[in-house]
């Protein structure tokens, strides 16, 4: 469908139809897997024109591929963006986006609670290339003004944060960042474009670990970047091309398939999560539950303001700390003790010893990732079964 026609469609219709074009040669309704590394030219003039950017077409899958392009069209439509780029992993998306914006001598202001891989990229890798990074609690807007510098070129956010489930005011921070001449990147993995659209709140780019809800079935690893056409062209021609973190055609096809059911899955995920969060909040062995959909969450009003739902990630602290958490996680039967999230199956893990283990303990605790914090990615199973499983595991403490 033409872009102007897509603008009239609802979200579920976009999930089904955006980026989908009948194959011109065979008429195939679903986008084929163009499992090829290279593309033939009609003649030398045709090849030269494509390399020079004077003629549209495909050259080499590291640069572009029809299956990948279909996915990018769909994600751009869902995030209300001009364009998108698909990558080999969430970290490939994050690193390509960040390194296209900042250079030696620049400064990044980053949320203090981030996915462990992102935190290590910013704390250990980027400083090697002369890029300064400051981590701060940006849920407090005063800290944005406090830590912005003359050379700040990027403010990097997650909302909700992984794994503390704290929120930041994307719109307010974007205004402050832009006034200081900095761009804003938001990791929207937890919420997906179905529940939250950071670009409409003022962000310049959005990144996803598409491994999670975008794919939705725990069978692929991939990433997404969305933003303006000019920024996506810059990333595609520099950090994506040069570092080579490209998505395979097959993985792009898996994401296209997963996206068709994204709203249905996310609705079920979120409905289950609300019931599980309420169950945990009332349980005698649970000390604290972090879920933006609970009115007890300190930022419940912000969650309602900037998103249309609360997602399906829950973190909690058990009475008894680490030992209690270990007993609980060792006794789940339906839930799987595993990292990652956004799978149709319920997953449970311990951030301090798993996904955030590379972050120094002092920094972890200061950002809300305590030794006893447990993170649960609620699946789409029957919610009664999830609650029974967690209840049984808690009874073993």
C-alpha positions, -999 to +999 in steps of 0.1 A: +000+000+000+011+036-006+023+055+024-006+080+022-030+051+024-012+035+054-018+067+074-055+060+074-051+025+089-053+014+126-024-002+144-035-038+138-041-032+102-006-017+099+008-048+115-008-068+088-003-046+057+025-020+061+056-030+041+038-059+024+037-059-013+028-088-036+060-103-051+062-088-086+075-120-102+054-147-085+025-128-069+034-143-035+012-126-009+037-128+020+071-113+016+096-139+003+129-147+021+154-132-003+182-155+010+210-141-012+242-123-005+244-104-038+222-091-066+230-092-104+232-060-125+217-057-160+250-043-172+280-022-161+261+011-164+233-003-142+258-014-115+276+019-116+244+039-112+234+018-082+267+022-065+266+059-072+232+062-056+217+075-089+194+045-093+174+025-068+181-012-065+199-039-046+237-045-046+246-066-016+227-077+014+250-059+038+237-027+023+200-036+017+177-066+010+141-068+000+130-088+030+148-064+053+132-034+036+097-048+041+104-051+078+118-016+079+087-002+062+065-019+086+084-007+117+085+029+105+048+028+100+042+014+135+064+040+152+051+069+131+086+074+118+099+084+083+122+054+081+137+024+100+168+001+099+168-035+109+200-049+126+215-082+137+206-076+174+194-050+199+230-041+208+238-037+171+209-012+168+219+006+200+256+009+191+249+019+154+225+046+165+247+060+193+279+060+173+263+078+144+255+107+168+285+111+190+322+114+183+355+118+202+351+147+226+313+145+229+293+138+260+263+114+266+239+119+294+224+084+301+198+071+324+215+054+354+193+022+351+198+005+318+200-029+303+234-044+313+248-046+278+239-009+271+255+001+304+288-017+296+288-002+261+286+033+276+308+028+306+336+007+292+336+008+254+327+044+243+352+061+267+380+042+248+371+064+218+371+096+237+333+098+244+324+109+279+293+094+296+274+105+327+248+082+343+221+099+363+186+094+377+167+112+350+133+105+366+143+136+385+141+163+358+164+186+379+192+161+371+187+167+334+196+204+338+223+195+363+242+171+341+238+185+306+271+199+294+281+222+265+294+191+247+264+169+254+253+155+220+230+127+232+206+119+260+199+081+262+168+068+279+148+037+287+112+040+299+103+018+317+139+011+327+153-024+326+149-040+352+138-014+378+106-004+359+112+032+367+099+058+342+113+090+327+092+118+312+103+115+276+085+147+264+100+169+291+135+155+288+134+158+250+125+195+253+154+201+276+178+181+255+169+198+223+173+232+239+208+222+248+215+210+212+214+173+221+195+144+204+174+119+223+174+081+218+148+060+236+149+022+240+112+013+235+117-025+238+096-030+269+066-011+256+066-017+218+051+009+194+017-005+203+018+010+238+042+039+235+056+060+206+086+081+218+090+099+185+056+115+191+068+126+225+098+144+210+125+117+208+148+118+177+154+080+175+139+049+189+157+016+193+143-019+200+157-053+208+134-069+183+144-102+198+117-095+224+081-085+217+086-076+180+096-112+172+076-125+202+084-162+200+120-165+214+133-178+180+153-149+166+178-122+176+175-088+160+173-050+165+155-020+151+163+017+148+136+043+137+138+080+130+141+105+102+149+094+067+181+116+068+193+099+101+185+064+089+204+071+056+234+084+076+234+053+099+229+029+069+258+044+051+282+046+081+279+027+113+257-001+099+276-006+067+311-002+083+306-023+114+284-048+096+257-055+122+232-065+096+201-086+100+198-119+080+169-121+055+155-151+074+155-133+107+138-103+090+111-126+078+106-141+112+100-105+126+076-098+098+056-128+108+058-119+145+046-084+139+013-095+125+002-106+159+019-080+180-012-061+193-030-094+201+000-107+220+008-075+239-028-071+250-028-106+265+007-101+280-004-069+297-037-083+309-019-112+325+008-089+340-018-067+358-034-098+375+000-112+384+012-079+398-019-076+419-013-111+432+023-105+441+015-072+458-009-089+481+014-119+488+028-121+523+063-132+511+067-103+487+081-070+500+077-047+470+063-050+434+074-027+406+048-025+378+037+008+363+001-004+361-002-005+399-015+026+415+012+020+442+039+027+416+054+061+423+051+071+386+017+057+378+004+091+366+033+094+342+027+059+329-009+068+321+002+101+305+028+089+280+016+053+271-016+036+263-008+005+285+016-008+311+034-037+294+041-071+309+074-067+327+073-070+365+101-067+390+098-075+427+117-078+460+110-108+482+111-108+520+143-127+526+163-112+498+186-132+476+181-165+493+143-162+490+146-153+454+169-182+447+144-206+463+115-191+443+133-193+410+145-228+416+109-240+422+090-225+392+076-252+370+056-233+343+078-202+342+113-207+327+144-196+345+160-177+316+171-143+304+154-123+277+118-112+277+088-106+254+084-143+247+050-159+247+063-180+276+067-166+311+104-160+319+120-153+353+155-142+361+178-125+387+193-093+372+221-089+397+237-122+388+225-125+352+216-096+328+232-068+349+260-088+364+286-068+345+275-035+362+295-028+394+275-036+425+276-001+439+262+013+406+236-014+403+222-007+438+223+030+434+202+027+402+176+004+419+189-030+408+193-046+443+208-080+450+173-093+457+154-079+427+136-105+405+125-097+370+095-115+354+085-113+318+048-124+319+038-146+290+004-153+274-004-186+292-036-188+311-031-163+339-044-188+365-016-211+357+010-184+359-003-173+393-005-210+406+031-215+395+045-184+412+024-191+443+038-226+445+073-213+441+067-187+468+054-214+491+089-230+490+105-200+507 
